[in-house]
Amino acid sequence: MTSVARQRTARGWCVIGLLTAAAGCHSQSDRNVASAPETPPRVYELHCLGCHGPHGEGPWGPNIQSLNRTDQEIVSVIANGQGKMPAFKGHLSEAQMRELADYVKTFKYKP
């Protein structure tokens, strides 16, 4: 085997080793994120925060602070979508949507 062939083989094994190591490397915090309980704040963080902001202030989507809607009206919007908001029916359970509706009603406008 030539020295060039040996270098290529060695590089190939290094790449395979690095990829294998990286695939198995998960910190404790990575496992905690993956197994975080699906609480209403966590569901909001995963599905709503990007558009509605951390406190419902709506940097990209509508401001949902101080909503004047019933829980069922909010659940309906979550389930079926409205305007640019996607529907989450089939992605979230009925219980998750009800809990989320209750949770977002706690967001109050603070001038």
Secondary structure as GFF3:
##gff-version 3
##sequence-region A 1 111
A	DSSP	alpha_helix	3	24	.	.	.	ID=ss1
A	DSSP	alpha_helix	28	34	.	.	.	ID=ss2
A	DSSP	alpha_helix	40	47	.	.	.	ID=ss3
A	DSSP	alpha_helix	49	52	.	.	.	ID=ss4
A	DSSP	alpha_helix	71	80	.	.	.	ID=ss5
A	DSSP	alpha_helix	94	104	.	.	.	ID=ss6
###
